[in-house]
Amino acid sequence: MDLGFLKTRPNGGKLQKGEMMKIQFPLPDTDTQMKIIKEVSKLKEADKWNKFEALLK
């Protein structure tokens, strides 16, 4: 998804609520979602955030 147009906006590149509502994020299939839930459920609270942050890098 190209959001490069935000760089040229006078409002500092902020999205309006209406624009945010139109963005569609792809989701993995249900089986993959269930596998993710199963794995995350095994982790303790602090470990969940560490794992999440590692995936974002």
N, CA, C and O atoms as a MOPAC input file, in Angstrom:
PM7 MOZYME 1SCF
protein

 N      0.84400 1    -1.16200 1     0.00000 1
 C      0.00000 1     0.00000 1     0.00000 1
 C      0.90000 1     1.23900 1     0.00000 1
 O      1.77800 1     1.38000 1     0.85200 1
 N      0.67700 1     2.10700 1    -0.93900 1
 C      1.49100 1     3.31000 1    -1.06100 1
 C      0.83800 1     4.46200 1    -0.30700 1
 O     -0.24400 1     4.91500 1    -0.67800 1
 N      1.48600 1     4.93200 1     0.74200 1
 C      1.00000 1     6.07600 1     1.51100 1
 C      1.91800 1     7.28000 1     1.32300 1
 O      1.91100 1     8.20900 1     2.13000 1
 N      2.70200 1     7.25400 1     0.25500 1
 C      3.64300 1     8.32400 1    -0.02600 1
 C      2.99700 1     9.68500 1    -0.18300 1
 O      3.63700 1    10.70900 1     0.05800 1
 N      1.73200 1     9.70700 1    -0.58600 1
 C      1.02500 1    10.97700 1    -0.76100 1
 C      0.91600 1    11.76900 1     0.53500 1
 O      0.68900 1    12.97900 1     0.49900 1
 N      1.07400 1    11.10500 1     1.68300 1
 C      0.95900 1    11.79400 1     2.96600 1
 C      2.09300 1    12.79000 1     3.19400 1
 O      1.93200 1    13.76000 1     3.93500 1
 N      3.23400 1    12.55300 1     2.56000 1
 C      4.39700 1    13.42100 1     2.76100 1
 C      4.15300 1    14.84100 1     2.26200 1
 O      4.79300 1    15.77800 1     2.73900 1
 N      3.25200 1    15.01100 1     1.32600 1
 C      3.03600 1    16.32300 1     0.73200 1
 C      1.86200 1    17.06900 1     1.35700 1
 O      1.49600 1    18.14700 1     0.88800 1
 N      1.28400 1    16.52400 1     2.38200 1
 C      0.12500 1    17.17100 1     3.00600 1
 C      0.54200 1    18.27600 1     3.96400 1
 O      1.55000 1    18.15700 1     4.66000 1
 N     -0.23800 1    19.35300 1     3.99500 1
 C      0.07400 1    20.44900 1     4.91300 1
 C     -0.18700 1    20.10500 1     6.38300 1
 O      0.30900 1    20.79700 1     7.27100 1
 N     -0.96300 1    19.03800 1     6.65300 1
 C     -1.26900 1    18.68200 1     8.03600 1
 C     -0.22700 1    17.74500 1     8.64400 1
 O     -0.48500 1    17.10500 1     9.66300 1
 N      0.92900 1    17.66400 1     8.02900 1
 C      2.00500 1    16.83800 1     8.56000 1
 C      1.88900 1    15.38000 1     8.18200 1
 O      2.56300 1    14.53700 1     8.77500 1
 N      1.06600 1    15.06400 1     7.22700 1
 C      0.94600 1    13.68400 1     6.77100 1
 C      0.00000 1    12.83600 1     7.57900 1
 O      0.07300 1    11.60800 1     7.52900 1
 N     -0.89200 1    13.46800 1     8.32800 1
 C     -1.83600 1    12.70200 1     9.14000 1
 C     -2.99200 1    12.21000 1     8.28200 1
 O     -3.45800 1    12.90200 1     7.37700 1
 N     -3.43800 1    11.00900 1     8.58700 1
 C     -4.60300 1    10.46400 1     7.90600 1
 C     -5.87500 1    10.96200 1     8.58600 1
 O     -5.93300 1    11.09600 1     9.80800 1
 N     -6.86900 1    11.22700 1     7.78400 1
 C     -8.18000 1    11.57200 1     8.31500 1
 C     -8.90900 1    10.28200 1     8.66800 1
 O     -8.59200 1     9.21700 1     8.13800 1
 N     -9.88800 1    10.38100 1     9.56400 1
 C    -10.62200 1     9.19800 1    10.00500 1
 C    -11.24900 1     8.46600 1     8.81800 1
 O    -11.18000 1     7.23900 1     8.74600 1
 N    -11.84900 1     9.18800 1     7.90300 1
 C    -12.48100 1     8.57200 1     6.74800 1
 C    -11.49500 1     7.79300 1     5.89200 1
 O    -11.82300 1     6.73800 1     5.35000 1
 N    -10.28000 1     8.32500 1     5.77900 1
 C     -9.24400 1     7.63400 1     5.01800 1
 C     -8.79800 1     6.36100 1     5.72500 1
 O     -8.58600 1     5.32500 1     5.09400 1
 N     -8.65900 1     6.45500 1     7.03800 1
 C     -8.25600 1     5.28000 1     7.81800 1
 C     -9.27900 1     4.15900 1     7.69800 1
 O     -8.91800 1     2.98500 1     7.61400 1
 N    -10.54300 1     4.52200 1     7.69000 1
 C    -11.60800 1     3.52100 1     7.63400 1
 C    -11.61100 1     2.77600 1     6.29700 1
 O    -12.13600 1     1.66600 1     6.21100 1
 N    -11.03700 1     3.37200 1     5.26600 1
 C    -11.02200 1     2.75800 1     3.94100 1
 C     -9.85000 1     1.79700 1     3.73500 1
 O     -9.86400 1     0.99700 1     2.80000 1
 N     -8.83900 1     1.86900 1     4.60100 1
 C     -7.66000 1     1.02700 1     4.43200 1
 C     -8.01900 1    -0.41900 1     4.75600 1
 O     -8.60400 1    -0.71000 1     5.79900 1
 N     -7.66300 1    -1.30200 1     3.85800 1
 C     -7.90200 1    -2.73000 1     4.05600 1
 C     -6.57000 1    -3.42300 1     4.30500 1
 O     -5.63500 1    -3.31000 1     3.51200 1
 N     -6.50200 1    -4.13500 1     5.40800 1
 C     -5.29300 1    -4.86400 1     5.76300 1
 C     -5.51000 1    -6.34100 1     5.45000 1
 O     -6.51600 1    -6.92300 1     5.85400 1
 N     -4.57300 1    -6.94200 1     4.73600 1
 C     -4.72000 1    -8.36900 1     4.43500 1
 C     -4.53900 1    -9.20800 1     5.69700 1
 O     -3.65200 1    -8.94300 1     6.50900 1
 N     -5.37800 1   -10.20800 1     5.84800 1
 C     -5.28100 1   -11.12200 1     6.97600 1
 C     -4.91300 1   -12.51200 1     6.47500 1
 O     -5.31300 1   -12.91300 1     5.38200 1
 N     -4.15100 1   -13.24200 1     7.27600 1
 C     -3.86100 1   -14.61800 1     6.88400 1
 C     -5.13200 1   -15.46400 1     6.98500 1
 O     -6.10900 1   -15.05900 1     7.61400 1
 N     -5.10700 1   -16.62900 1     6.36500 1
 C     -6.27600 1   -17.50400 1     6.42900 1
 C     -6.53400 1   -17.93700 1     7.86800 1
 O     -5.67300 1   -17.77800 1     8.73300 1
 N     -7.70900 1   -18.47800 1     8.12000 1
 C     -8.14500 1   -18.82400 1     9.47100 1
 C     -7.20800 1   -19.83300 1    10.13100 1
 O     -6.91700 1   -19.71400 1    11.32100 1
 N     -6.73300 1   -20.81900 1     9.37800 1
 C     -5.81800 1   -21.81100 1     9.95800 1
 C     -4.54000 1   -21.15400 1    10.46700 1
 O     -4.05700 1   -21.48900 1    11.54900 1
 N     -3.99600 1   -20.22900 1     9.70000 1
 C     -2.78000 1   -19.52200 1    10.11200 1
 C     -3.05200 1   -18.65700 1    11.34000 1
 O     -2.22300 1   -18.59300 1    12.24900 1
 N     -4.20300 1   -17.99200 1    11.37300 1
 C     -4.55900 1   -17.17900 1    12.53400 1
 C     -4.64100 1   -18.04100 1    13.79200 1
 O     -4.18000 1   -17.63300 1    14.85800 1
 N     -5.22200 1   -19.22200 1    13.66600 1
 C     -5.34400 1   -20.11800 1    14.81500 1
 C     -3.97100 1   -20.60200 1    15.29600 1
 O     -3.75000 1   -20.73500 1    16.50000 1
 N     -3.05600 1   -20.86300 1    14.37200 1
 C     -1.69800 1   -21.26600 1    14.74200 1
 C     -1.00000 1   -20.14200 1    15.50500 1
 O     -0.29900 1   -20.38300 1    16.48800 1
 N     -1.20300 1   -18.91600 1    15.03800 1
 C     -0.59300 1   -17.75600 1    15.71200 1
 C     -1.14600 1   -17.63000 1    17.12700 1
 O     -0.38900 1   -17.42900 1    18.07800 1
 N     -2.45100 1   -17.74700 1    17.26600 1
 C     -3.08400 1   -17.63800 1    18.59000 1
 C     -2.56100 1   -18.71900 1    19.52100 1
 O     -2.28000 1   -18.45700 1    20.69100 1
 N     -2.43200 1   -19.92700 1    19.00600 1
 C     -1.94100 1   -21.04900 1    19.81000 1
 C     -0.53100 1   -20.77500 1    20.32000 1
 O     -0.23900 1   -21.00600 1    21.49300 1
 N      0.34500 1   -20.28500 1    19.44500 1
 C      1.72500 1   -20.00400 1    19.83600 1
 C      1.82000 1   -18.83200 1    20.80900 1
 O      2.57700 1   -18.89100 1    21.77800 1
 N      1.06800 1   -17.78200 1    20.56100 1
 C      1.11600 1   -16.59700 1    21.42200 1
 C      0.53500 1   -16.91200 1    22.80100 1
 O      0.99400 1   -16.38100 1    23.81200 1
 N     -0.46400 1   -17.76600 1    22.83300 1
 C     -1.09000 1   -18.13200 1    24.11100 1
 C     -0.12100 1   -18.84700 1    25.04600 1
 O     -0.30800 1   -18.82400 1    26.26300 1
 N      0.89700 1   -19.47200 1    24.50000 1
 C      1.89000 1   -20.17500 1    25.31100 1
 C      2.84200 1   -19.20900 1    26.01000 1
 O      3.48400 1   -19.58100 1    26.99300 1
 N      2.94300 1   -17.98500 1    25.52000 1
 C      3.90500 1   -17.02000 1    26.04700 1
 C      3.35900 1   -16.25200 1    27.23500 1
 O      2.15300 1   -16.02800 1    27.34800 1
 N      4.26100 1   -15.85100 1    28.12000 1
 C      3.88200 1   -14.96900 1    29.22100 1
 C      3.75000 1   -13.55500 1    28.67300 1
 O      4.22900 1   -13.26300 1    27.57700 1
 N      3.10400 1   -12.68000 1    29.43000 1
 C      2.76900 1   -11.33400 1    28.94900 1
 C      3.97000 1   -10.56500 1    28.39000 1
 O      3.89700 1   -10.04600 1    27.27600 1
 N      5.06500 1   -10.48200 1    29.13500 1
 C      6.24300 1    -9.73400 1    28.67700 1
 C      6.83100 1   -10.37600 1    27.42100 1
 O      7.28500 1    -9.67600 1    26.51600 1
 N      6.81900 1   -11.69000 1    27.37200 1
 C      7.36200 1   -12.39300 1    26.21300 1
 C      6.54000 1   -12.14200 1    24.96200 1
 O      7.07400 1   -12.13000 1    23.85300 1
 N      5.23200 1   -11.93900 1    25.14200 1
 C      4.35900 1   -11.66200 1    23.99200 1
 C      4.80200 1   -10.38000 1    23.29700 1
 O      4.91200 1   -10.33400 1    22.07200 1
 N      5.05500 1    -9.34100 1    24.08900 1
 C      5.46300 1    -8.06400 1    23.49500 1
 C      6.84900 1    -8.17500 1    22.87400 1
 O      7.09000 1    -7.60500 1    21.81000 1
 N      7.76200 1    -8.89400 1    23.51300 1
 C      9.10000 1    -9.07500 1    22.94900 1
 C      9.03600 1    -9.80900 1    21.62400 1
 O      9.73700 1    -9.44900 1    20.67900 1
 N      8.20400 1   -10.83000 1    21.54600 1
 C      8.04700 1   -11.60100 1    20.30700 1
 C      7.44300 1   -10.71600 1    19.21500 1
 O      7.89300 1   -10.73700 1    18.07000 1
 N      6.42700 1    -9.94200 1    19.57700 1
 C      5.77700 1    -9.04100 1    18.64600 1
 C      6.75700 1    -8.01900 1    18.08800 1
 O      6.80800 1    -7.79100 1    16.87900 1
 N      7.53100 1    -7.40800 1    18.96900 1
 C      8.51700 1    -6.40900 1    18.54900 1
 C      9.57200 1    -7.04100 1    17.64700 1
 O     10.02400 1    -6.41000 1    16.69100 1
 N      9.96000 1    -8.25800 1    17.93500 1
 C     10.95700 1    -8.93900 1    17.09400 1
 C     10.40600 1    -9.20100 1    15.69800 1
 O     11.14100 1    -9.11400 1    14.71400 1
 N      9.12800 1    -9.51800 1    15.60700 1
 C      8.50900 1    -9.76100 1    14.30500 1
 C      8.40900 1    -8.48500 1    13.47700 1
 O      8.41600 1    -8.54500 1    12.24800 1
 N      8.31600 1    -7.34300 1    14.13200 1
 C      8.19100 1    -6.07400 1    13.42200 1
 C      9.52500 1    -5.61900 1    12.82500 1
 O      9.54000 1    -4.78700 1    11.91800 1
 N     10.61700 1    -6.14300 1    13.31200 1
 C     11.93300 1    -5.70800 1    12.82700 1
 C     12.28900 1    -6.35100 1    11.52000 1
 O     13.36200 1    -6.09200 1    10.97600 1

